[in-house]
Amino acid sequence: MQQHPHSSSGPADAPQSRRHVRRRTGRLAGLAAAVTAVVGLTTLTGPGAQAADNPYERGPAPTESSIEAARGPYAVSQVSVSSLSVTGFGGGTIHYPTSTADGTFGAVAISPGFTAYESSIAWLGPRLASQGFVVFTIDTTTTLDQPDSRGDQLLAALDYLTQRSAVRSRVDSSRLGVMGHSMGGGGSLEAAKDRPSLQAAIPLTPWNLDKTWPEVRTPTLIFGADGDTIAPVSSHSEPFYSGLPSSLDRAYIELNSATHFTPNTSNTTIAKYSISWLKRFIDNDTRYEQFLCPLPRPSLTIEESRGNCPHTS
């Protein structure tokens, strides 16, 4: 304690001053202990506890309605990427959470299908980004590119996103995923095969001549469509799912009363389970496990589902 220059410091005052110091010190110690106890209790039970355990967790606790909503909790901005400014793919649009308050985000690149353009999968950009991801919906170098080429282009897009793009500082380069429709879905399997470090892959009514994928180490969710005549589930989605390693975190959802082109327009079932899969495996956010396990039951929008539960990744 600092003593005022003019205060008495004679022998008669000394014992009283020490008692005063001891009383104040005791009160301060008691207050500090109480604060420590409250802080400790908050750390153990408060909303920040899980975030502290998982630094990748983003956004509020999910509900059925929050993952089915047309927009999530984050406001979204976008930036166009010209094909002339990139190599290895055809440019596209980056959708990203506007706020920087939560730090970096996981990211996903999405490819369109055969003869299609970015516009065919554009709805997924803001839908997924508003849930807390950086999303790159891309064009391919030509509309006729095959799945292996589309896989390479997805990886090139992720490399551009994390290394050169205007939003690279917003992306966690260790938490990346791929999606794609039709041949782009086949391309997402190719990308996962070629880059095992990817955290999630979601093929949408995928097409590929390769039917087995024992090399894939990336948690993979495949969407098929019961009315698909271009990539029938019996010769595409189902064998792709069965061809993944049985030990892999994998799932198959067959959309009911759907066609090959169902993923080209806004679809709540695709969005709901895609968000949950990306959150669960890119963000390691087990709050979303409840929507994936137990497996979704057949309904007006789901013909059937398969998968391994609970997930181990």
Phi and psi restraints in degrees (value plus and minus 20) as a CYANA .aco file:
   2 GLN   PHI     -99.0   -59.0
   2 GLN   PSI     111.8   151.8
   3 GLN   PHI    -117.0   -77.0
   3 GLN   PSI     113.9   153.9
   4 HIS   PHI     -85.7   -45.7
   4 HIS   PSI     122.5   162.5
   5 PRO   PHI     -79.0   -39.0
   5 PRO   PSI     -51.8   -11.8
   6 HIS   PHI    -121.1   -81.1
   6 HIS   PSI     -14.8    25.2
   7 SER   PHI     -93.9   -53.9
   7 SER   PSI     133.0   173.0
   8 SER   PHI     -89.4   -49.4
   8 SER   PSI     121.0   161.0
   9 SER   PHI    -153.3  -113.3
   9 SER   PSI       4.9    44.9
  10 GLY   PHI     -91.7   -51.7
  10 GLY   PSI     149.7   189.7
  11 PRO   PHI     -78.7   -38.7
  11 PRO   PSI     -55.1   -15.1
  12 ALA   PHI     -87.2   -47.2
  12 ALA   PSI     -48.7    -8.7
  13 ASP   PHI    -103.4   -63.4
  13 ASP   PSI     -41.5    -1.5
  14 ALA   PHI     -79.8   -39.8
  14 ALA   PSI     -70.8   -30.8
  15 PRO   PHI     -80.1   -40.1
  15 PRO   PSI     -61.3   -21.3
  16 GLN   PHI     -82.6   -42.6
  16 GLN   PSI     -60.6   -20.6
  17 SER   PHI     -83.7   -43.7
  17 SER   PSI     -61.3   -21.3
  18 ARG   PHI     -85.9   -45.9
  18 ARG   PSI     -60.5   -20.5
  19 ARG   PHI     -82.0   -42.0
  19 ARG   PSI     -60.7   -20.7
  20 HIS   PHI     -81.9   -41.9
  20 HIS   PSI     -63.4   -23.4
  21 VAL   PHI     -83.1   -43.1
  21 VAL   PSI     -63.9   -23.9
  22 ARG   PHI     -82.8   -42.8
  22 ARG   PSI     -60.1   -20.1
  23 ARG   PHI     -84.0   -44.0
  23 ARG   PSI     -65.5   -25.5
  24 ARG   PHI     -85.8   -45.8
  24 ARG   PSI     -61.6   -21.6
  25 THR   PHI     -81.6   -41.6
  25 THR   PSI     -61.3   -21.3
  26 GLY   PHI     -83.7   -43.7
  26 GLY   PSI     -62.9   -22.9
  27 ARG   PHI     -84.1   -44.1
  27 ARG   PSI     -62.6   -22.6
  28 LEU   PHI     -83.4   -43.4
  28 LEU   PSI     -60.4   -20.4
  29 ALA   PHI     -83.8   -43.8
  29 ALA   PSI     -61.6   -21.6
  30 GLY   PHI     -84.4   -44.4
  30 GLY   PSI     -62.0   -22.0
  31 LEU   PHI     -83.0   -43.0
  31 LEU   PSI     -63.1   -23.1
  32 ALA   PHI     -81.5   -41.5
  32 ALA   PSI     -61.2   -21.2
  33 ALA   PHI     -83.8   -43.8
  33 ALA   PSI     -60.7   -20.7
  34 ALA   PHI     -84.9   -44.9
  34 ALA   PSI     -64.0   -24.0
  35 VAL   PHI     -81.3   -41.3
  35 VAL   PSI     -62.7   -22.7
  36 THR   PHI     -80.6   -40.6
  36 THR   PSI     -60.8   -20.8
  37 ALA   PHI     -84.6   -44.6
  37 ALA   PSI     -63.3   -23.3
  38 VAL   PHI     -84.9   -44.9
  38 VAL   PSI     -65.2   -25.2
  39 VAL   PHI     -81.0   -41.0
  39 VAL   PSI     -62.2   -22.2
  40 GLY   PHI     -82.3   -42.3
  40 GLY   PSI     -60.8   -20.8
  41 LEU   PHI     -85.5   -45.5
  41 LEU   PSI     -61.4   -21.4
  42 THR   PHI     -83.4   -43.4
  42 THR   PSI     -59.7   -19.7
  43 THR   PHI     -82.9   -42.9
  43 THR   PSI     -56.2   -16.2
  44 LEU   PHI     -98.5   -58.5
  44 LEU   PSI     -53.8   -13.8
  45 THR   PHI    -137.5   -97.5
  45 THR   PSI     -33.8     6.2
  46 GLY   PHI     -97.2   -57.2
  46 GLY   PSI     151.5   191.5
  47 PRO   PHI     -84.2   -44.2
  47 PRO   PSI     -39.1     0.9
  48 GLY   PHI    -101.9   -61.9
  48 GLY   PSI     -27.8    12.2
  49 ALA   PHI     -82.9   -42.9
  49 ALA   PSI     -66.3   -26.3
  50 GLN   PHI     -89.0   -49.0
  50 GLN   PSI     -58.1   -18.1
  51 ALA   PHI     -82.3   -42.3
  51 ALA   PSI     -55.3   -15.3
  52 ALA   PHI     -87.5   -47.5
  52 ALA   PSI     -56.2   -16.2
  53 ASP   PHI     -91.2   -51.2
  53 ASP   PSI     -55.3   -15.3
  54 ASN   PHI    -143.7  -103.7
  54 ASN   PSI      79.3   119.3
  55 PRO   PHI     -88.9   -48.9
  55 PRO   PSI     -28.8    11.2
  56 TYR   PHI    -114.4   -74.4
  56 TYR   PSI     -26.3    13.7
  57 GLU   PHI     -83.8   -43.8
  57 GLU   PSI     111.5   151.5
  58 ARG   PHI    -152.3  -112.3
  58 ARG   PSI     117.3   157.3
  59 GLY   PHI      65.4   105.4
  59 GLY   PSI     148.8   188.8
  60 PRO   PHI     -90.7   -50.7
  60 PRO   PSI     148.7   188.7
  61 ALA   PHI     -78.9   -38.9
  61 ALA   PSI     113.1   153.1
  62 PRO   PHI     -98.8   -58.8
  62 PRO   PSI     133.6   173.6
  63 THR   PHI    -149.7  -109.7
  63 THR   PSI     147.9   187.9
  64 GLU   PHI     -74.4   -34.4
  64 GLU   PSI     -64.7   -24.7
  65 SER   PHI     -91.0   -51.0
  65 SER   PSI     -52.2   -12.2
  66 SER   PHI     -89.8   -49.8
  66 SER   PSI     -53.6   -13.6
  67 ILE   PHI    -108.1   -68.1
  67 ILE   PSI     -31.6     8.4
  68 GLU   PHI    -113.7   -73.7
  68 GLU   PSI     -31.3     8.7
  69 ALA   PHI     -87.0   -47.0
  69 ALA   PSI     132.2   172.2
  70 ALA   PHI     -85.8   -45.8
  70 ALA   PSI     -46.7    -6.7
  71 ARG   PHI    -158.0  -118.0
  71 ARG   PSI     124.7   164.7
  72 GLY   PHI    -110.9   -70.9
  72 GLY   PSI    -183.2  -143.2
  73 PRO   PHI     -96.8   -56.8
  73 PRO   PSI     -32.6     7.4
  74 TYR   PHI    -119.5   -79.5
  74 TYR   PSI     113.3   153.3
  75 ALA   PHI     -88.3   -48.3
  75 ALA   PSI     126.4   166.4
  76 VAL   PHI    -142.7  -102.7
  76 VAL   PSI     118.6   158.6
  77 SER   PHI    -136.4   -96.4
  77 SER   PSI     149.5   189.5
  78 GLN   PHI    -166.2  -126.2
  78 GLN   PSI     135.7   175.7
  79 VAL   PHI    -157.1  -117.1
  79 VAL   PSI     114.1   154.1
  80 SER   PHI    -105.2   -65.2
  80 SER   PSI     121.5   161.5
  81 VAL   PHI    -139.7   -99.7
  81 VAL   PSI      94.2   134.2
  82 SER   PHI     -91.8   -51.8
  82 SER   PSI     123.9   163.9
  83 SER   PHI     -82.1   -42.1
  83 SER   PSI     -44.3    -4.3
  84 LEU   PHI     -94.7   -54.7
  84 LEU   PSI     -36.5     3.5
  85 SER   PHI    -119.8   -79.8
  85 SER   PSI     -18.2    21.8
  86 VAL   PHI    -151.6  -111.6
  86 VAL   PSI     145.1   185.1
  87 THR   PHI    -149.6  -109.6
  87 THR   PSI     127.2   167.2
  88 GLY   PHI      74.2   114.2
  88 GLY   PSI     -30.1     9.9
  89 PHE   PHI    -179.5  -139.5
  89 PHE   PSI    -198.7  -158.7
  90 GLY   PHI    -123.2   -83.2
  90 GLY   PSI       5.5    45.5
  91 GLY   PHI      60.8   100.8
  91 GLY   PSI    -188.0  -148.0
  92 GLY   PHI     137.4   177.4
  92 GLY   PSI    -172.9  -132.9
  93 THR   PHI    -153.0  -113.0
  93 THR   PSI     110.5   150.5
  94 ILE   PHI    -119.4   -79.4
  94 ILE   PSI     103.5   143.5
  95 HIS   PHI    -128.3   -88.3
  95 HIS   PSI     111.9   151.9
  96 TYR   PHI    -169.0  -129.0
  96 TYR   PSI     131.0   171.0
  97 PRO   PHI     -81.5   -41.5
  97 PRO   PSI     112.4   152.4
  98 THR   PHI     -87.5   -47.5
  98 THR   PSI     -58.9   -18.9
  99 SER   PHI     -91.5   -51.5
  99 SER   PSI     124.5   164.5
 100 THR   PHI    -127.3   -87.3
 100 THR   PSI     -14.4    25.6
 101 ALA   PHI     -83.7   -43.7
 101 ALA   PSI     -48.7    -8.7
 102 ASP   PHI    -115.4   -75.4
 102 ASP   PSI     -12.2    27.8
 103 GLY   PHI      61.5   101.5
 103 GLY   PSI    -165.4  -125.4
 104 THR   PHI    -104.3   -64.3
 104 THR   PSI     145.1   185.1
 105 PHE   PHI    -149.0  -109.0
 105 PHE   PSI     134.9   174.9
 106 GLY   PHI     -89.6   -49.6
 106 GLY   PSI     143.3   183.3
 107 ALA   PHI    -158.0  -118.0
 107 ALA   PSI     134.9   174.9
 108 VAL   PHI    -160.7  -120.7
 108 VAL   PSI     117.8   157.8
 109 ALA   PHI    -124.8   -84.8
 109 ALA   PSI     121.7   161.7
 110 ILE   PHI    -149.3  -109.3
 110 ILE   PSI     109.0   149.0
 111 SER   PHI    -127.8   -87.8
 111 SER   PSI     121.1   161.1
 112 PRO   PHI     -96.4   -56.4
 112 PRO   PSI    -199.2  -159.2
 113 GLY   PHI    -121.6   -81.6
 113 GLY   PSI    -191.8  -151.8
 114 PHE   PHI     -75.4   -35.4
 114 PHE   PSI     111.1   151.1
 115 THR   PHI      44.1    84.1
 115 THR   PSI     -13.8    26.2
 116 ALA   PHI    -124.6   -84.6
 116 ALA   PSI     143.6   183.6
 117 TYR   PHI    -134.5   -94.5
 117 TYR   PSI     153.7   193.7
 118 GLU   PHI     -72.9   -32.9
 118 GLU   PSI     -54.5   -14.5
 119 SER   PHI     -76.6   -36.6
 119 SER   PSI     -45.8    -5.8
 120 SER   PHI     -92.5   -52.5
 120 SER   PSI     -38.2     1.8
 121 ILE   PHI    -144.2  -104.2
 121 ILE   PSI      -6.9    33.1
 122 ALA   PHI     -83.7   -43.7
 122 ALA   PSI     -50.1   -10.1
 123 TRP   PHI     -81.2   -41.2
 123 TRP   PSI     -46.6    -6.6
 124 LEU   PHI     -90.9   -50.9
 124 LEU   PSI     -43.4    -3.4
 125 GLY   PHI     -77.8   -37.8
 125 GLY   PSI     -87.1   -47.1
 126 PRO   PHI     -87.9   -47.9
 126 PRO   PSI     -49.4    -9.4
 127 ARG   PHI     -82.9   -42.9
 127 ARG   PSI     -66.5   -26.5
 128 LEU   PHI     -98.7   -58.7
 128 LEU   PSI     -59.2   -19.2
 129 ALA   PHI     -82.2   -42.2
 129 ALA   PSI     -54.8   -14.8
 130 SER   PHI     -89.9   -49.9
 130 SER   PSI     -30.6     9.4
 131 GLN   PHI    -114.8   -74.8
 131 GLN   PSI     -22.7    17.3
 132 GLY   PHI      90.2   130.2
 132 GLY   PSI      23.0    63.0
 133 PHE   PHI    -156.9  -116.9
 133 PHE   PSI     135.1   175.1
 134 VAL   PHI    -112.9   -72.9
 134 VAL   PSI     104.3   144.3
 135 VAL   PHI    -141.8  -101.8
 135 VAL   PSI     107.3   147.3
 136 PHE   PHI    -134.2   -94.2
 136 PHE   PSI      81.2   121.2
 137 THR   PHI    -108.1   -68.1
 137 THR   PSI     103.7   143.7
 138 ILE   PHI    -136.3   -96.3
 138 ILE   PSI     139.7   179.7
 139 ASP   PHI    -118.0   -78.0
 139 ASP   PSI     131.1   171.1
 140 THR   PHI    -112.7   -72.7
 140 THR   PSI     148.7   188.7
 141 THR   PHI     -84.5   -44.5
 141 THR   PSI     -56.3   -16.3
 142 THR   PHI    -159.2  -119.2
 142 THR   PSI     138.1   178.1
 143 THR   PHI     -93.3   -53.3
 143 THR   PSI     -30.5     9.5
 144 LEU   PHI    -118.6   -78.6
 144 LEU   PSI     -17.1    22.9
 145 ASP   PHI     -77.9   -37.9
 145 ASP   PSI     120.3   160.3
 146 GLN   PHI    -105.2   -65.2
 146 GLN   PSI     149.3   189.3
 147 PRO   PHI     -75.9   -35.9
 147 PRO   PSI     -59.8   -19.8
 148 ASP   PHI     -84.5   -44.5
 148 ASP   PSI     -58.0   -18.0
 149 SER   PHI     -87.3   -47.3
 149 SER   PSI     -60.8   -20.8
 150 ARG   PHI     -84.3   -44.3
 150 ARG   PSI     -54.1   -14.1
 151 GLY   PHI     -82.8   -42.8
 151 GLY   PSI     -65.6   -25.6
 152 ASP   PHI     -81.2   -41.2
 152 ASP   PSI     -58.1   -18.1
 153 GLN   PHI     -90.6   -50.6
 153 GLN   PSI     -55.4   -15.4
 154 LEU   PHI     -80.5   -40.5
 154 LEU   PSI     -63.0   -23.0
 155 LEU   PHI     -88.1   -48.1
 155 LEU   PSI     -58.8   -18.8
 156 ALA   PHI     -83.1   -43.1
 156 ALA   PSI     -57.6   -17.6
 157 ALA   PHI     -86.1   -46.1
 157 ALA   PSI     -61.0   -21.0
 158 LEU   PHI     -84.9   -44.9
 158 LEU   PSI     -59.0   -19.0
 159 ASP   PHI     -84.2   -44.2
 159 ASP   PSI     -62.4   -22.4
 160 TYR   PHI     -82.9   -42.9
 160 TYR   PSI     -64.8   -24.8
 161 LEU   PHI     -78.4   -38.4
 161 LEU   PSI     -63.3   -23.3
 162 THR   PHI    -107.0   -67.0
 162 THR   PSI     -39.3     0.7
 163 GLN   PHI    -132.5   -92.5
 163 GLN   PSI     -51.2   -11.2
 164 ARG   PHI    -146.1  -106.1
 164 ARG   PSI     -39.4     0.6
 165 SER   PHI     -88.2   -48.2
 165 SER   PSI     143.6   183.6
 166 ALA   PHI     -87.1   -47.1
 166 ALA   PSI     -37.1     2.9
 167 VAL   PHI    -132.6   -92.6
 167 VAL   PSI      -1.4    38.6
 168 ARG   PHI     -78.6   -38.6
 168 ARG   PSI     -50.3   -10.3
 169 SER   PHI     -92.1   -52.1
 169 SER   PSI     -32.9     7.1
 170 ARG   PHI    -111.1   -71.1
 170 ARG   PSI     -26.6    13.4
 171 VAL   PHI    -127.0   -87.0
 171 VAL   PSI     115.5   155.5
 172 ASP   PHI    -109.5   -69.5
 172 ASP   PSI      87.6   127.6
 173 SER   PHI     -88.3   -48.3
 173 SER   PSI     -29.1    10.9
 174 SER   PHI    -110.1   -70.1
 174 SER   PSI     -23.8    16.2
 175 ARG   PHI    -147.8  -107.8
 175 ARG   PSI      63.7   103.7
 176 LEU   PHI    -147.7  -107.7
 176 LEU   PSI     132.9   172.9
 177 GLY   PHI    -165.3  -125.3
 177 GLY   PSI     152.2   192.2
 178 VAL   PHI    -155.5  -115.5
 178 VAL   PSI     129.1   169.1
 179 MET   PHI    -158.8  -118.8
 179 MET   PSI     145.6   185.6
 180 GLY   PHI    -196.1  -156.1
 180 GLY   PSI     135.4   175.4
 181 HIS   PHI    -127.4   -87.4
 181 HIS   PSI     117.9   157.9
 182 SER   PHI      38.6    78.6
 182 SER   PSI    -138.7   -98.7
 183 MET   PHI     -85.2   -45.2
 183 MET   PSI     -45.5    -5.5
 184 GLY   PHI     -89.5   -49.5
 184 GLY   PSI     -51.5   -11.5
 185 GLY   PHI     -88.5   -48.5
 185 GLY   PSI     -62.2   -22.2
 186 GLY   PHI     -81.2   -41.2
 186 GLY   PSI     -55.4   -15.4
 187 GLY   PHI     -86.4   -46.4
 187 GLY   PSI     -52.7   -12.7
 188 SER   PHI     -87.4   -47.4
 188 SER   PSI     -53.3   -13.3
 189 LEU   PHI     -87.6   -47.6
 189 LEU   PSI     -60.6   -20.6
 190 GLU   PHI     -81.3   -41.3
 190 GLU   PSI     -62.7   -22.7
 191 ALA   PHI     -83.8   -43.8
 191 ALA   PSI     -62.4   -22.4
 192 ALA   PHI     -84.9   -44.9
 192 ALA   PSI     -57.2   -17.2
 193 LYS   PHI     -84.3   -44.3
 193 LYS   PSI     -61.3   -21.3
 194 ASP   PHI    -100.3   -60.3
 194 ASP   PSI     -44.0    -4.0
 195 ARG   PHI    -152.6  -112.6
 195 ARG   PSI      66.4   106.4
 196 PRO   PHI     -81.7   -41.7
 196 PRO   PSI     -36.5     3.5
 197 SER   PHI     -92.7   -52.7
 197 SER   PSI     -31.9     8.1
 198 LEU   PHI     -79.6   -39.6
 198 LEU   PSI     123.2   163.2
 199 GLN   PHI    -113.2   -73.2
 199 GLN   PSI     -40.0     0.0
 200 ALA   PHI    -179.3  -139.3
 200 ALA   PSI     126.1   166.1
 201 ALA   PHI    -156.3  -116.3
 201 ALA   PSI     116.9   156.9
 202 ILE   PHI    -155.0  -115.0
 202 ILE   PSI      74.6   114.6
 203 PRO   PHI     -99.5   -59.5
 203 PRO   PSI     111.9   151.9
 204 LEU   PHI    -128.3   -88.3
 204 LEU   PSI      97.8   137.8
 205 THR   PHI      15.3    55.3
 205 THR   PSI      41.6    81.6
 206 PRO   PHI     -94.9   -54.9
 206 PRO   PSI     133.2   173.2
 207 TRP   PHI    -148.3  -108.3
 207 TRP   PSI     112.0   152.0
 208 ASN   PHI    -184.5  -144.5
 208 ASN   PSI     123.1   163.1
 209 LEU   PHI     -93.2   -53.2
 209 LEU   PSI     -46.7    -6.7
 210 ASP   PHI     -98.8   -58.8
 210 ASP   PSI     104.8   144.8
 211 LYS   PHI    -122.6   -82.6
 211 LYS   PSI     -36.5     3.5
 212 THR   PHI    -139.7   -99.7
 212 THR   PSI     124.7   164.7
 213 TRP   PHI    -155.6  -115.6
 213 TRP   PSI      35.8    75.8
 214 PRO   PHI     -88.1   -48.1
 214 PRO   PSI     -37.0     3.0
 215 GLU   PHI    -100.5   -60.5
 215 GLU   PSI     -36.6     3.4
 216 VAL   PHI     -90.0   -50.0
 216 VAL   PSI     111.6   151.6
 217 ARG   PHI    -138.1   -98.1
 217 ARG   PSI     -15.5    24.5
 218 THR   PHI    -115.3   -75.3
 218 THR   PSI     109.3   149.3
 219 PRO   PHI     -72.3   -32.3
 219 PRO   PSI     105.6   145.6
 220 THR   PHI    -148.5  -108.5
 220 THR   PSI     108.8   148.8
 221 LEU   PHI    -134.4   -94.4
 221 LEU   PSI     100.7   140.7
 222 ILE   PHI    -128.4   -88.4
 222 ILE   PSI     110.4   150.4
 223 PHE   PHI    -123.4   -83.4
 223 PHE   PSI     103.5   143.5
 224 GLY   PHI    -129.4   -89.4
 224 GLY   PSI     151.4   191.4
 225 ALA   PHI    -152.1  -112.1
 225 ALA   PSI     109.8   149.8
 226 ASP   PHI     -83.9   -43.9
 226 ASP   PSI     -45.0    -5.0
 227 GLY   PHI    -124.3   -84.3
 227 GLY   PSI       0.6    40.6
 228 ASP   PHI     -96.2   -56.2
 228 ASP   PSI      96.4   136.4
 229 THR   PHI    -123.2   -83.2
 229 THR   PSI     -26.7    13.3
 230 ILE   PHI    -112.9   -72.9
 230 ILE   PSI     -63.2   -23.2
 231 ALA   PHI    -148.2  -108.2
 231 ALA   PSI      51.8    91.8
 232 PRO   PHI     -74.0   -34.0
 232 PRO   PSI     121.3   161.3
 233 VAL   PHI     -80.7   -40.7
 233 VAL   PSI     -50.5   -10.5
 234 SER   PHI     -86.8   -46.8
 234 SER   PSI     -44.9    -4.9
 235 SER   PHI    -136.2   -96.2
 235 SER   PSI     -19.2    20.8
 236 HIS   PHI    -153.1  -113.1
 236 HIS   PSI    -102.8   -62.8
 237 SER   PHI     -77.6   -37.6
 237 SER   PSI     -64.8   -24.8
 238 GLU   PHI     -86.5   -46.5
 238 GLU   PSI     -68.5   -28.5
 239 PRO   PHI     -84.3   -44.3
 239 PRO   PSI     -53.3   -13.3
 240 PHE   PHI     -80.4   -40.4
 240 PHE   PSI     -67.2   -27.2
 241 TYR   PHI     -81.5   -41.5
 241 TYR   PSI     -67.8   -27.8
 242 SER   PHI     -85.5   -45.5
 242 SER   PSI     -47.6    -7.6
 243 GLY   PHI    -101.2   -61.2
 243 GLY   PSI     -27.9    12.1
 244 LEU   PHI     -95.7   -55.7
 244 LEU   PSI     133.2   173.2
 245 PRO   PHI     -76.9   -36.9
 245 PRO   PSI     116.5   156.5
 246 SER   PHI     -85.8   -45.8
 246 SER   PSI     -41.6    -1.6
 247 SER   PHI    -102.5   -62.5
 247 SER   PSI     -28.8    11.2
 248 LEU   PHI     -98.7   -58.7
 248 LEU   PSI     126.4   166.4
 249 ASP   PHI     -89.2   -49.2
 249 ASP   PSI      91.0   131.0
 250 ARG   PHI    -164.1  -124.1
 250 ARG   PSI     135.3   175.3
 251 ALA   PHI    -171.5  -131.5
 251 ALA   PSI     134.4   174.4
 252 TYR   PHI    -154.1  -114.1
 252 TYR   PSI     105.1   145.1
 253 ILE   PHI    -142.4  -102.4
 253 ILE   PSI     101.0   141.0
 254 GLU   PHI    -120.4   -80.4
 254 GLU   PSI      98.5   138.5
 255 LEU   PHI     -93.0   -53.0
 255 LEU   PSI     119.7   159.7
 256 ASN   PHI    -111.6   -71.6
 256 ASN   PSI     119.2   159.2
 257 SER   PHI      34.2    74.2
 257 SER   PSI      25.3    65.3
 258 ALA   PHI    -145.8  -105.8
 258 ALA   PSI     143.8   183.8
 259 THR   PHI    -144.3  -104.3
 259 THR   PSI     159.2   199.2
 260 HIS   PHI     -78.1   -38.1
 260 HIS   PSI     -49.2    -9.2
 261 PHE   PHI    -118.1   -78.1
 261 PHE   PSI     -14.2    25.8
 262 THR   PHI     -74.8   -34.8
 262 THR   PSI     -58.6   -18.6
 263 PRO   PHI     -87.9   -47.9
 263 PRO   PSI     -24.3    15.7
 264 ASN   PHI    -105.6   -65.6
 264 ASN   PSI     -26.7    13.3
 265 THR   PHI    -149.9  -109.9
 265 THR   PSI     139.3   179.3
 266 SER   PHI     -71.4   -31.4
 266 SER   PSI     107.5   147.5
 267 ASN   PHI    -162.0  -122.0
 267 ASN   PSI      98.4   138.4
 268 THR   PHI     -85.4   -45.4
 268 THR   PSI     -58.6   -18.6
 269 THR   PHI     -86.1   -46.1
 269 THR   PSI     -65.5   -25.5
 270 ILE   PHI     -80.9   -40.9
 270 ILE   PSI     -66.4   -26.4
 271 ALA   PHI     -83.2   -43.2
 271 ALA   PSI     -66.8   -26.8
 272 LYS   PHI     -77.1   -37.1
 272 LYS   PSI     -69.9   -29.9
 273 TYR   PHI    -101.2   -61.2
 273 TYR   PSI     -47.2    -7.2
 274 SER   PHI     -86.7   -46.7
 274 SER   PSI     -66.4   -26.4
 275 ILE   PHI     -76.8   -36.8
 275 ILE   PSI     -67.2   -27.2
 276 SER   PHI     -82.6   -42.6
 276 SER   PSI     -60.9   -20.9
 277 TRP   PHI     -87.3   -47.3
 277 TRP   PSI     -65.2   -25.2
 278 LEU   PHI     -85.2   -45.2
 278 LEU   PSI     -61.7   -21.7
 279 LYS   PHI     -83.2   -43.2
 279 LYS   PSI     -64.2   -24.2
 280 ARG   PHI     -86.7   -46.7
 280 ARG   PSI     -58.4   -18.4
 281 PHE   PHI    -127.8   -87.8
 281 PHE   PSI     -48.8    -8.8
 282 ILE   PHI    -102.4   -62.4
 282 ILE   PSI     -61.5   -21.5
 283 ASP   PHI    -117.0   -77.0
 283 ASP   PSI     -20.7    19.3
 284 ASN   PHI      33.5    73.5
 284 ASN   PSI      12.2    52.2
 285 ASP   PHI    -113.1   -73.1
 285 ASP   PSI      78.2   118.2
 286 THR   PHI     -92.6   -52.6
 286 THR   PSI     -25.8    14.2
 287 ARG   PHI     -82.3   -42.3
 287 ARG   PSI     -41.0    -1.0
 288 TYR   PHI    -114.5   -74.5
 288 TYR   PSI     -24.3    15.7
 289 GLU   PHI     -79.0   -39.0
 289 GLU   PSI     -52.6   -12.6
 290 GLN   PHI     -79.6   -39.6
 290 GLN   PSI     -45.7    -5.7
 291 PHE   PHI    -109.4   -69.4
 291 PHE   PSI     -31.4     8.6
 292 LEU   PHI    -126.9   -86.9
 292 LEU   PSI     -51.5   -11.5
 293 CYS   PHI    -152.8  -112.8
 293 CYS   PSI     108.2   148.2
 294 PRO   PHI     -83.3   -43.3
 294 PRO   PSI     140.8   180.8
 295 LEU   PHI     -78.5   -38.5
 295 LEU   PSI     125.2   165.2
 296 PRO   PHI     -80.1   -40.1
 296 PRO   PSI     119.0   159.0
 297 ARG   PHI    -103.2   -63.2
 297 ARG   PSI     135.6   175.6
 298 PRO   PHI     -75.2   -35.2
 298 PRO   PSI     122.2   162.2
 299 SER   PHI    -174.5  -134.5
 299 SER   PSI    -187.7  -147.7
 300 LEU   PHI     -84.5   -44.5
 300 LEU   PSI     -43.4    -3.4
 301 THR   PHI    -132.5   -92.5
 301 THR   PSI     -31.2     8.8
 302 ILE   PHI    -143.0  -103.0
 302 ILE   PSI     100.7   140.7
 303 GLU   PHI     -96.9   -56.9
 303 GLU   PSI     -66.2   -26.2
 304 GLU   PHI    -183.1  -143.1
 304 GLU   PSI     146.2   186.2
 305 SER   PHI    -165.7  -125.7
 305 SER   PSI     131.6   171.6
 306 ARG   PHI    -159.2  -119.2
 306 ARG   PSI     139.9   179.9
 307 GLY   PHI     142.7   182.7
 307 GLY   PSI     151.8   191.8
 308 ASN   PHI    -124.4   -84.4
 308 ASN   PSI     105.8   145.8
 309 CYS   PHI    -154.2  -114.2
 309 CYS   PSI     125.2   165.2
 310 PRO   PHI     -94.0   -54.0
 310 PRO   PSI     143.4   183.4
 311 HIS   PHI     -96.9   -56.9
 311 HIS   PSI     131.5   171.5
 312 THR   PHI    -131.0   -91.0
 312 THR   PSI     -35.0     5.0
